Amino acid sequence: MKAVYLVEGVRTPQVKSGTDLKEISAPYLGHYLIRHLMNKYEIPNTDVDEVIMGNTGTPAKYPNVSRVIALEAGLHKKTSAYSVHRNCASGMQALGNAFDSIALGRSDVIFAGGVESMSQMPLLYGKEMTDFFINMMKAKNVQDKLKILSSFRLPFLNPIIAIEQGLTDPFCGQNMGQTAENLAREFNITREQQDEYANRSHAKAVKAMKEGKFKDEILPIIAGSKLDKLISEDIGPRENSSIESLAKLKPYFEKVTGTVTVGNSCPITDGGSCFLLCSEEAVKRYNMKPMARFVNYHFHGLEPERMGLGPAMASHGVLKRSEMSMDQMDLIEVNEAFAAQIMAVQNVCSSSEVSKRWDINETIGEIPDEKLNVNGGAIAFGHPVGSSGCRIVVTLAHELAKRKAKYGIASLCIGGGQGGAVVVENLIQ
Amino acid sequence: MEYKNITFEVKNEVAYIGFGNFENKSMTTLGIDTLKELEDSINGIKEKANKEIKGLVFFSHKRGCFLAGVDVSIIQGLSSEAEALKGCERGQGINNEIEDLPIPTVALIDGICLGGGLELALSCKKIFISDSKKTMLGLPEVKLGVLPGFGGTYRLPRKIGLTKGMDLILTGKTVNARKATRLGLAQMKMPAERLMEKVEDYMAKAAKQKSKGIKDSIENLASDNFFTRKIIFQKAREAVLKQSKGFYPAPLKILEVLESGYSKNRQTFLSMEANAFAELSQTEQSKALQHIFFLTDNSKKFDKDQKYKKVKKGAVLGAGTMGGGIAWLFAQNNQAPIMKDINENSLILGLKQSSKNFMALVKRKKMTKDEFTRKQTSISPTLSYAGFQNVDLVIEAVIEDMNIKKKVFSELETKVKDDCILTSNTSSLSVNEMAKALEKPERFAGLHFFNPVNRMPLVEIIKHDNVSDDTIQSLYKWVLDSKKTPVVVGDGPGFLVNRILMPFINESAYLLEEGVTPEALDKAVLKFGMPMGPCRLMDEIGIDVLVKVGKIMEDGLGTRAKANQLSKLATEKNLLGRKTNQGFYLYDQKGKQGEVNPAMAEILPSNKVDMDETQIQLRVFLPMVNEAANILEDKIVDHPSMVDLGLIYGIGFPPFRGGLLRYADSQGLEKISNQIEKFADEVDKDRYNLSSFLREMVESKKNFYDL
């Protein structure tokens, strides 16, 4: 297996859906990231092998959003591109595919990442309405048309909100929030603990922003309906967040006895992220200084109704593949889908008594608070589904570099009952 | 028969006449010899029609050009109305013969089809066009101050309807393949490669059918009645007068021919058309417009063997309004620029400017929303130099301050590759001085854009002592590729355009100080044909800017450029023009010009002088001629035509006058220099100090265009 390098990772600011980035469709959350990296490095336009992007809310206009991104970024037309979908980990899947291709020696230069415009998730018509349209088109004469027309019922027009459907598991029928409630009950995580966690996430995020920690990873994006604004910071972390104000929120998913609120879960956000990945030959050829080495990745499945524990199993898997242990990790990024979920992950990782329920008969490795999401997480920044899997690796790599630390692990839970994890080695000293 | 300009072939009883087989030029034009060969070949076809020949097809051997019209030098060479009349009648005759052929006739058009080319195509019963982006049809004769003289004025409205036809002829605008099909100008649209097989197929089918009445489609007059027609023409006349301000006779003549010829038969109409053409072709305005056509055409020539460096990637240094406009130009031409500044607010200003320029195109349906998104987001706004090592051209547009610019350039030079061309969009600072800041001055030049960048076609490329030819040539090519008009000038205060503009503005201010009212001044200058009066222009530029530039001019040129006091006074009172909505005029929220500003009136003399219009015009335009002579003496430009080109595209000097120096020639240089000397006595001996260059020209009885 050849070595795979993460030359540089960049991302958009993450902005609450329906606000400043709502006019920006998915391709334009990604193309300028690639353009910037191409401007910066001296890779000839003709030498990029592939563009792989994760995206879940596939826009009707861009069925293969990666190809559009590649062309809009000004890459050569011969550069191939495909899009991947592994729900919340789509961006990580893109990195995984890039890893495989370079490790196998099939490619030398790949752009991989993810984009998601949660603002522009489509509204869909139901099956009844679709059938109605099809039958109308098939109808040959007025009589047939009238007959079909008479079958129309108003409820046909009820839209299916793609984003809502997408966040509900088709197998267990539970909403993602409800799966978090399952974990809160199972692991005895109280409402107060969750709110405290959420509050900490905001505080860490605000502090990091003030210290300019994200200046190197965020590329300002052109936004607004006239495309004449420039957004250069995440919009989401709240400076005035307090445990008291979080405590006032009503449970969202289980109205009566629930503990999960919109305050202790991640908001819905627009954003994109991307890495330039290269083989060792390419790194030498173009005289680049990669920020990190991509050590390995792993995906793992479990019960859909406990999807939030995915990071634990995936972390275990990737550490095995890398022949490393959790305590070797200097920094640990776990995507914060829900406070309850991430605390449950910490719980599972710290005890083989618990993890053996998933056939892991050893302790996965404790995740100490001081290593976990040191600059805040998705509860503050939000979760652009197709991008987050790459975004947490971007943030991890930059923080490792700033600390001149050695290893880091990033993991996230995946709707449908999976987890994904990546280990990277920092090369900036 | 042997043809040298066209090809003639009969295949399956169909005659094929091909253009563009014998020329190396990219555009095929109709010359005298081509017309002669057309005459002969069509006469031949006429005899064999419906016997050996059952169809006729016109096509071009050249991709991307059917016919670009009659060679403009032929029109320019017409020395009398009689000669012009004869030429028209000949062309009309050929087109009539084509129209009257009792067989199917088709023109296959791929690419450019303009003027005489379209008139020929219109004589065919069908037009098939290619869907190529280059396909462009139109009758642009009005832009040369004439009208379509080979039957186009007659046939186009009959083909696509009076109002639409009239619109195309009056504006001279061209239509693309989609629009041409929608207008009914072309009957079928297809990929260029399919044109020939489609017409073969069409002819084979047509041969089996019995031919219908030939003139069906042509004589089918528009159904509108007398009264609606009357209203249409009245409205059109009002619109034309508003647009042309009465300076251009051609549009009015076109309306006259269309209206009075409307219900007449072909022969009567055509003779009206020919007479109108003959008359217009000899007008001063048409001669001036033809002159400009050649000036422009010459400026677009770029020798294929000329060495130059292709700009693939560009960057703008310094965002803001001007930087944003330049970034827009890069983005508009698919060159995805980097736009760097030192603070985010300036970047946003730049983005706003670029967005504004694009939105104007979207509004006029010249651009789709998707294209807008693509191009606008192709700009990379940044606060760092990341990416500069890969760019081929940097245009600096930071604040007009020599020390800052020098600092910027010496820093910039360490961030770019060795052969990156560096330019400054300075409007008034010395390029020679700036070049001193650079280790490699040979790759540096001035590149002066005019504001607003999207609307002003001119770009001054400014040389200095150590610049290399390659740099100048590469910039020239880049400006052409960016669809702007380049003019290469030497270094000196105000370079070319601003140096000539300055005495105009300065003298206007002196006239105001003498007691001429802003309204009277603007009116006189508008009557001369300028797009804007000087007071309005000063408001647009910004009166404080004029004070600064005025000082630079006075420092550089001496007493003849001594600055007026009025603009200093106005600046002190914060009457800066449009930017403060307080200038010579008041402006409303939308920027519409209102009354004369009472605050400005206060600093103008209370004793008003009543000066006649011609006197005002002479007072402001003669100093321009005088300064232009100085510019030629200083070798800022090589030829008077550069002055004319610069002023037409840089400040909108009235095109119908053919440019400042052509205008001066037409007035007589002796008369002009006498008048200047008279002003020297009566008004000011410094400001009207006759240029020695001009004096020598008068003494040797030369005109500017004899140089």
Interface residues (C-beta under 8 A of the other chain):
Chain A: S25 Y28 H31 Y32 R35 H36 N39 K40 E42 E72 G74 P220 I222 K226 L227 D228 K229 L230 S232
Chain B: K313 A336 I338 E344 L347 I348 L351 K352 S354 S355 K356 M359 F372 T373 R374 Q376 T377 S378 I379 S380 P381 T382 A386 G387 Q389 N390
